[in-house]
Amino acid sequence: MTREELINLLVPGMIFTTKNPMMLGRAICWFEKLRSSDNQAEYSHAGIIVERDGITFEALWTNKKQNLFKAYAGTKVLIGRHKHMTPKRALAGWEGVKKYEGQAYAFWRLLLHAIPFCSKIGTGWFAVCSEIAAKYISKSGIMVAGRAVSDPLVQKFIQTGESFYWKGRTPDDIADMIHDHKGWSVVFEGVLP
């Protein structure tokens, strides 16, 4: 697939993960593998596609927007889309995470991820890359789309505005969701052109 073909497929609301072969990326994957149900962990970073031409929002040294292709050309990437993502839901997801824009990366949260239950305890209004992607998914409401209003998950979403527990999520969790969960499909997986 060419870059132009892939750009034409991208829409706001898609989620991506990337593989980082550097030391930090390998360390993240090692800890992810320890708690992974399938004993696999290939991706060590996650983000959100917020504009059609590949503009992303992600937790870097500073949480910010950048161009997917400029940042990750030549890197293995997984891009996924949920069948219930709409422009309205994409906007709701953005409203739920835009407060993180401009924050410094929450490195101390990575240490909490090394001890699984600790990563699920309060975030102190900070989140790592995969938690931002997971919170975006939660706030978008795609996990309750198509369910009856009487469904307990829908009731929780109505009360809290969250449809999915996002604290403590890892890039591997996001990749597994794209690969394995109902409603998700892989838009692209491979070395980004």
C-alpha positions as CSV (number, residue, x, y, z in Angstrom):
1,M,0.0,0.0,0.0
2,T,1.3,3.4,-0.9
3,R,1.3,6.4,1.5
4,E,-1.3,8.1,-0.6
5,E,-3.6,5.1,-0.5
6,L,-3.2,4.9,3.2
7,I,-3.8,8.6,3.7
8,N,-7.1,8.2,1.8
9,L,-8.2,5.5,4.3
10,L,-7.5,7.6,7.4
11,V,-10.3,9.3,9.3
12,P,-10.5,10.8,12.8
13,G,-11.2,8.3,15.4
14,M,-8.8,5.6,14.3
15,I,-6.4,4.3,16.9
16,F,-2.8,3.3,16.2
17,T,0.1,1.5,18.0
18,T,3.8,1.5,17.0
19,K,6.7,-0.7,17.6
20,N,9.8,0.9,19.1
21,P,13.0,-1.2,18.9
22,M,14.9,1.2,21.2
23,M,15.6,0.3,24.8
24,L,12.6,2.0,26.3
25,G,10.3,0.3,23.7
26,R,11.8,-3.1,24.5
27,A,11.4,-2.5,28.2
28,I,7.8,-1.5,27.8
29,C,7.1,-4.6,25.7
30,W,8.8,-6.8,28.4
31,F,6.5,-5.5,31.1
32,E,3.5,-5.8,28.8
33,K,4.3,-9.4,28.1
34,L,4.4,-10.2,31.8
35,R,0.7,-9.3,32.1
36,S,-0.5,-10.1,28.7
37,S,-3.0,-13.0,28.4
38,D,-1.5,-14.2,25.1
39,N,2.1,-13.8,26.3
40,Q,2.8,-11.5,23.3
41,A,3.6,-7.8,23.2
42,E,4.9,-6.2,20.1
43,Y,3.8,-2.6,20.3
44,S,5.1,-0.1,22.9
45,H,3.3,3.2,21.9
46,A,-0.3,4.2,21.1
47,G,-2.1,7.2,19.8
48,I,-5.2,8.6,18.2
49,I,-5.7,9.8,14.6
50,V,-7.5,13.1,14.9
51,E,-7.4,14.5,11.3
52,R,-7.8,12.9,7.9
53,D,-4.3,13.5,6.6
54,G,-2.6,11.5,9.4
55,I,-2.4,14.1,12.2
56,T,-2.2,12.3,15.5
57,F,-2.6,13.1,19.2
58,E,-0.2,11.2,21.4
59,A,1.8,11.3,24.6
60,L,5.4,12.1,23.7
61,W,7.9,14.2,25.7
62,T,4.9,16.6,25.6
63,N,1.4,15.4,24.8
64,K,0.8,16.9,21.3
65,K,-0.3,16.5,17.7
66,Q,2.1,15.4,15.0
67,N,2.1,13.8,11.6
68,L,1.9,10.0,11.6
69,F,4.0,9.7,8.4
70,K,6.7,12.1,9.4
71,A,7.1,10.5,12.8
72,Y,6.8,6.8,12.0
73,A,7.8,6.3,8.3
74,G,9.8,3.0,8.2
75,T,8.3,1.8,11.6
76,K,5.9,-1.0,12.1
77,V,2.5,0.4,12.8
78,L,-1.0,-1.0,13.5
79,I,-4.0,1.2,12.7
80,G,-7.5,0.1,13.7
81,R,-11.0,1.4,13.4
82,H,-14.2,0.5,15.3
83,K,-17.3,0.0,13.1
84,H,-19.4,2.4,15.3
85,M,-16.9,5.3,15.2
86,T,-18.6,8.3,13.7
87,P,-17.5,12.0,13.4
88,K,-19.7,12.8,16.3
89,R,-18.2,10.0,18.5
90,A,-14.7,11.0,17.4
91,L,-15.4,14.5,18.6
92,A,-16.8,13.2,21.9
93,G,-13.6,11.2,22.3
94,W,-11.5,14.3,21.6
95,E,-13.4,16.3,24.2
96,G,-12.5,13.6,26.7
97,V,-8.8,13.8,26.1
98,K,-7.9,17.3,24.9
99,K,-7.2,18.4,28.5
100,Y,-4.0,16.3,28.2
101,E,-2.6,18.4,25.3
102,G,0.5,20.3,26.4
103,Q,1.2,18.2,29.5
104,A,4.6,16.7,30.0
105,Y,4.8,12.9,29.5
106,A,3.8,11.1,32.7
107,F,7.0,8.9,33.1
108,W,6.2,8.0,36.7
109,R,3.0,6.3,35.4
110,L,5.3,3.9,33.5
111,L,6.7,2.7,36.8
112,L,3.2,2.1,38.1
113,H,2.5,0.0,35.0
114,A,5.3,-2.3,36.1
115,I,3.1,-3.4,39.0
116,P,-0.3,-4.1,37.3
117,F,-2.7,-3.2,40.1
118,C,-0.9,0.1,40.7
119,S,-1.5,1.3,37.2
120,K,-5.2,1.2,37.8
121,I,-5.1,3.4,40.8
122,G,-5.8,7.1,40.1
123,T,-3.8,8.8,37.4
124,G,-3.4,12.2,39.2
125,W,-4.9,13.8,36.0
126,F,-2.1,12.4,33.9
127,A,-2.0,9.5,31.5
128,V,0.5,7.6,29.4
129,C,0.0,7.2,25.6
130,S,-2.1,4.0,25.8
131,E,-4.3,5.4,28.6
132,I,-5.0,8.5,26.5
133,A,-6.0,6.2,23.5
134,A,-8.2,4.1,25.8
135,K,-9.8,7.1,27.4
136,Y,-10.6,8.4,23.9
137,I,-12.3,5.1,23.1
138,S,-14.2,5.3,26.4
139,K,-15.4,8.8,26.0
140,S,-16.4,8.3,22.3
141,G,-19.0,5.8,23.4
142,I,-18.2,3.2,20.7
143,M,-18.1,0.4,23.3
144,V,-21.8,0.9,24.1
145,A,-23.0,1.6,20.5
146,G,-25.9,-0.6,19.4
147,R,-26.8,-1.7,23.0
148,A,-30.2,-1.3,24.6
149,V,-30.5,1.7,26.9
150,S,-31.4,-0.8,29.7
151,D,-27.9,-2.4,29.3
152,P,-25.8,-1.9,32.5
153,L,-22.9,-0.7,30.4
154,V,-25.1,1.9,28.7
155,Q,-26.4,3.0,32.1
156,K,-22.8,3.5,33.3
157,F,-22.0,5.5,30.2
158,I,-25.0,7.7,30.7
159,Q,-24.0,8.3,34.4
160,T,-20.2,8.7,34.0
161,G,-19.5,9.4,30.4
162,E,-17.2,6.5,30.3
163,S,-17.9,3.2,28.5
164,F,-14.6,1.4,29.1
165,Y,-12.1,1.2,31.9
166,W,-9.1,3.0,30.6
167,K,-6.7,3.4,33.5
168,G,-3.7,1.0,33.3
169,R,-4.2,0.1,29.7
170,T,-1.1,-0.7,27.7
171,P,-0.2,-0.4,24.0
172,D,-0.5,-4.2,23.9
173,D,-4.0,-3.9,25.3
174,I,-4.9,-1.5,22.5
175,A,-3.3,-3.7,19.8
176,D,-5.1,-6.8,21.2
177,M,-8.4,-4.9,21.1
178,I,-7.9,-3.9,17.5
179,H,-7.0,-7.5,16.5
180,D,-9.4,-9.4,18.6
181,H,-12.4,-7.5,19.9
182,K,-15.8,-7.4,18.3
183,G,-16.4,-4.3,16.1
184,W,-12.7,-3.6,15.5
185,S,-10.9,-4.0,12.2
186,V,-7.3,-3.6,11.1
187,V,-7.0,-0.7,8.6
188,F,-3.2,-1.2,8.2
189,E,-0.5,-3.3,9.8
190,G,3.0,-3.2,8.6
191,V,5.9,-0.9,8.0
192,L,4.5,2.6,7.4
193,P,5.4,3.9,4.0
